[in-house]
């Protein structure tokens, strides 16, 4: 609960939420298959400006313009194929 203070934005997939906090970090919760578990990319989720969601994945835009995605690959949660573009 203490993690959900100073929330600036929330986005939702079908089964999870992602919140941007005042320090531009991200807290996620809910179904891990729908993006509720961001532990794989948590170290990259700094300086987050905006989050967008699909049915089962999230994409975060960082301050440097890069994008970090997580969640169900079938819903866009794996951006590795286009990460260098």
C-alpha positions as a Markdown table, in Angstrom:
| # | Residue | x | y | z |
|---|---|---|---|---|
| 1 | Unk | 0.0 | 0.0 | 0.0 |
| 2 | Unk | 2.8 | 2.4 | 0.8 |
| 3 | Unk | 3.9 | 2.1 | -2.8 |
| 4 | Unk | 0.7 | 3.7 | -4.1 |
| 5 | Unk | 1.3 | 7.3 | -2.9 |
| 6 | Unk | 1.8 | 10.3 | -5.1 |
| 7 | Unk | 0.4 | 8.5 | -8.2 |
| 8 | Unk | 0.4 | 10.6 | -11.4 |
| 9 | Unk | -1.1 | 8.2 | -13.9 |
| 10 | Unk | -2.7 | 4.8 | -14.0 |
| 11 | Unk | -3.3 | 2.5 | -17.0 |
| 12 | Unk | -5.0 | -0.9 | -17.1 |
| 13 | Unk | -4.9 | -4.1 | -19.1 |
| 14 | Unk | -7.6 | -6.7 | -18.8 |
| 15 | Unk | -6.1 | -8.0 | -15.6 |
| 16 | Unk | -3.5 | -5.6 | -14.3 |
| 17 | Unk | -2.7 | -2.0 | -13.4 |
| 18 | Unk | 0.4 | 0.1 | -13.8 |
| 19 | Unk | 0.9 | 3.4 | -12.0 |
| 20 | Unk | 3.4 | 6.1 | -12.6 |
| 21 | Unk | 4.5 | 7.7 | -9.3 |
| 22 | Unk | 5.7 | 11.2 | -8.7 |
| 23 | Unk | 9.3 | 10.1 | -8.8 |
| 24 | Unk | 8.7 | 8.8 | -12.4 |
| 25 | Unk | 9.0 | 5.1 | -11.2 |
| 26 | Unk | 6.3 | 2.5 | -11.9 |
| 27 | Unk | 4.3 | 0.1 | -9.6 |
| 28 | Unk | 2.4 | -2.7 | -11.2 |
| 29 | Unk | -0.1 | -5.2 | -9.7 |
| 30 | Unk | -2.6 | -7.8 | -10.9 |
| 31 | Unk | -2.4 | -10.8 | -13.1 |
| 32 | Unk | 1.3 | -11.4 | -14.1 |
| 33 | Unk | 0.3 | -12.7 | -17.5 |
| 34 | Unk | -1.4 | -9.3 | -18.2 |
| 35 | Unk | 1.5 | -7.1 | -17.1 |
| 36 | Unk | 1.0 | -7.2 | -13.4 |
| 37 | Unk | 4.5 | -8.4 | -12.9 |
| 38 | Unk | 7.1 | -5.9 | -14.2 |
| 39 | Unk | 10.1 | -7.4 | -12.3 |
| 40 | Unk | 11.8 | -8.4 | -15.5 |
| 41 | Unk | 12.0 | -4.7 | -16.6 |
| 42 | Unk | 11.8 | -3.0 | -13.3 |
| 43 | Unk | 15.4 | -1.7 | -13.4 |
| 44 | Unk | 14.5 | 0.0 | -16.7 |
| 45 | Unk | 11.4 | 1.7 | -15.4 |
| 46 | Unk | 12.9 | 4.9 | -14.3 |
| 47 | Unk | 12.1 | 8.4 | -15.6 |
| 48 | Unk | 8.8 | 7.2 | -17.0 |
| 49 | Unk | 6.8 | 9.9 | -18.7 |
| 50 | Unk | 3.8 | 7.9 | -19.9 |
| 51 | Unk | 2.3 | 4.4 | -20.1 |
| 52 | Unk | 0.0 | 2.9 | -22.7 |
| 53 | Unk | -1.8 | -0.4 | -22.4 |
| 54 | Unk | -3.3 | -3.0 | -24.6 |
| 55 | Unk | -5.4 | -5.9 | -23.5 |
| 56 | Unk | -2.5 | -7.8 | -21.9 |
| 57 | Unk | 0.6 | -5.6 | -22.0 |
| 58 | Unk | 2.1 | -2.2 | -21.1 |
| 59 | Unk | 4.5 | 0.1 | -22.9 |
| 60 | Unk | 6.3 | 2.9 | -21.0 |
| 61 | Unk | 7.8 | 5.9 | -22.7 |
| 62 | Unk | 10.9 | 7.1 | -20.8 |
| 63 | Unk | 12.3 | 10.6 | -20.6 |
| 64 | Unk | 14.9 | 9.9 | -23.3 |
| 65 | Unk | 12.2 | 8.8 | -25.7 |
| 66 | Unk | 12.9 | 5.0 | -25.4 |
| 67 | Unk | 10.2 | 2.5 | -24.8 |
| 68 | Unk | 10.0 | -0.4 | -22.3 |
| 69 | Unk | 7.3 | -3.0 | -22.8 |
| 70 | Unk | 6.2 | -5.9 | -20.6 |
| 71 | Unk | 3.3 | -8.3 | -20.3 |
| 72 | Unk | 1.8 | -10.9 | -22.7 |
| 73 | Unk | 3.9 | -11.0 | -25.9 |
| 74 | Unk | 0.8 | -11.7 | -27.9 |
| 75 | Unk | -0.4 | -8.3 | -26.8 |
| 76 | Unk | 2.8 | -6.4 | -27.5 |
| 77 | Unk | 4.6 | -7.1 | -24.3 |
| 78 | Unk | 7.8 | -8.1 | -26.1 |
| 79 | Unk | 9.4 | -5.3 | -28.0 |
| 80 | Unk | 12.8 | -6.9 | -28.5 |
| 81 | Unk | 12.4 | -7.3 | -32.3 |
| 82 | Unk | 12.0 | -3.6 | -32.8 |
| 83 | Unk | 14.0 | -2.3 | -29.8 |
| 84 | Unk | 16.8 | -1.0 | -32.0 |
| 85 | Unk | 14.6 | 0.9 | -34.5 |
